[in-house]
Amino acid sequence: MPCGDPYNRFCEALRPVHEIGGTPVHNTVKFSINVYAKPREQQVSARFVSLANLFAASTLDECFTSEGIGAVPGIKDANSRWEVKGHPQRIVSVDEQVLRLFARLYDEPGTPSRQARLPALHSQQLQSVLEKFSAAPKRLGDLKGEYYATVMWDETNAVKKEGTIRRDTSFPTDPTELILSGPLFNVANPLYQTPKAICNTNRAYDCLDLTTLLNEYLPRTNYRPDVSPSEYLARTPRVPWGEKSLATEFYRVLSRTMLSQSGERTLISTIIPPNAGHIDLGFSLTFNDPRTAVGIAGSFASVPADFFVKTTGKGHFRNEIARQMPLLVATTQLLSLTLALNCLTTHYADLWRECWDEAFRQQRWAKQDPRLSNAFFTNLTPTWQRDCALRRDYARRQALVEIDVLVAQALKLTLEELITIYRVQFPVMQQYERDTWYDQHGRIVFTASKGLTGVGFPRKGSGRGANKTTGWEDIAAMTSGCVSRTIIDDTLPGGPVERTITYEAPFDRCDRVEDYRGVWGYFEKQESNKP
């Protein structure tokens, strides 16, 4: 065996765990093993080799014995099954220089290389990406005294011991009564879901339709203050600068604390308005400069930043990881797209005004499509108004694609490195993109995404005769015309209302890799045309 008896014994021990009757268990359970082993004798420069995301013992064999023809397999295959094919480029050799790289990226300054934390690195190609992360001139942690990190209200202590907040599913009357939890926000979207009127399970949430929300909308929330307003403010965390103002006086970057390493996205962050609170299932960063906050929020919304968090292998997002994130220069494009994704209501009017730049009006979409009107940018105004926000699904997706490219270019990644990150580390995202369809007005008509339950038509219709309901399979082949669905919307104050949503055919889907290529070329051309 390539690594001698220890390798052989490891594989024999692994096989009973991963194989049942010759069938890999990866079809039924989701877990992986990372392997660190002594290298072959000829690899004397490496102290050891590392393999991550292993779902079967056979993968180890193939990594060491195959000729390595073709691209490195990702975490899942094209059919969304856990990938068990091996490839020699899955073997990452770790020597003293690589350990120093890991220490710079994941540890406190001055940490000895041999005490470095080891990332879950899927292939050799991704090592060059980490080197570029390491080369970033500044990190968030360099802003000492200029940002403040907090989990705000510890759910257990704040409810049961301190009585600061209470469980009370209802609509707040103003932001001071708004206490956010993880399910309510998503990537660059502070208004993702709201709890159902009776929220007794982790699935009792409704997705919000951004096109129908009122300008002053606040989502139904599961918690609200349980002390007097003055006492609530007295218990609120304070920032370390100036006169130690309340953290809630600022716009903040809020991230989900729990990291889903196998989910569609791992780093999930958005911007929340002043006066809003959150429980410890969210982790917020407060900055003394609003443009810095928007720049960080834009960076956190990107696939490259998400990739970095994935490599940590951590289950929780805290300042330990956040302070290692690169601090990028917030370009006009990054600022405008990040603001347009997050500033959905009047509660963001001050942030919009403080970050306004006349250059926003000169921006254009990097993709030509009737659903992406450049009038969106030319019609922007210094004062926030409803049309300053991106509300349609297709345009919001495109903005996130462009943010991915902007952040990748700021980190000096290559286009192929960005594509590799996406293909290798984001299998669930690929699965959803392959089966998410848009109508001619940019609305999702069907999606396989588990995070968008209730959005678009179900895959199959139900019932018969007059009681038959339409499913995606009934309309997918439409080449023209419109189709409607009627829903009961209970996401707004005032009680449930019946609403009809109309979709126009034909329906199509997006190819993120092709979009990356197009957007990359557009921004490169823009850069080369600068005087």
Number of C-alpha atoms within 10 A of each C-alpha: 12 15 13 11 10 13 17 14 11 14 17 12 12 16 16 15 13 20 16 10 7 9 10 20 19 18 12 9 11 10 13 15 14 14 16 16 15 19 21 15 10 7 12 11 12 18 15 17 18 22 23 20 21 24 27 26 22 18 20 24 19 17 18 19 14 12 12 15 8 7 9 20 19 23 24 20 16 13 9 14 13 25 20 22 21 24 23 19 19 28 23 23 20 20 17 13 11 19 19 18 20 24 22 22 25 22 18 13 9 9 15 13 18 12 12 19 16 17 19 18 23 26 22 17 17 20 16 12 23 18 16 13 24 21 15 15 11 15 17 19 18 14 13 9 12 16 21 20 20 20 22 20 22 17 20 13 12 18 18 12 9 13 13 21 23 16 13 15 18 20 23 19 13 13 16 17 21 24 22 25 23 20 20 23 23 21 23 29 23 22 24 20 24 28 25 20 18 12 15 12 9 8 12 13 21 21 20 21 16 17 14 10 17 13 12 11 20 22 25 25 24 24 24 22 21 18 15 10 11 8 12 14 15 11 14 15 18 18 22 15 13 7 8 10 14 18 27 22 14 22 26 28 25 29 30 27 23 19 19 17 20 15 12 19 22 25 27 26 28 26 28 27 24 19 19 19 25 24 23 20 21 27 27 28 23 24 24 19 14 18 17 21 23 27 23 28 27 32 29 27 26 25 25 24 20 20 23 23 24 23 19 17 15 16 14 18 20 20 18 13 18 18 18 22 24 25 20 19 15 20 12 18 18 24 25 26 24 27 25 22 24 25 27 28 22 17 21 20 16 17 21 24 13 13 17 20 15 12 12 19 17 13 17 16 18 21 16 11 11 10 17 19 14 17 12 17 20 15 11 21 17 16 12 21 17 15 14 22 22 23 21 17 19 21 20 19 16 21 20 21 21 24 25 25 27 22 25 24 16 16 20 15 19 14 16 13 17 23 17 20 20 19 20 19 26 24 24 17 16 20 18 17 17 16 14 18 23 23 21 19 18 22 23 22 27 24 24 18 16 10 16 16 15 14 19 22 21 18 16 11 14 12 9 8 7 6 8 10 15 18 17 17 13 13 17 16 11 13 11 11 9 14 14 14 14 10 13 11 16 17 24 18 14 8 10 12 11 9 11 10 12 14 20 19 19 17 23 15 16 16 10 19 18 11 17 22 15 16 22 22 15 14 16 12 11 11 10 8 8 6 4
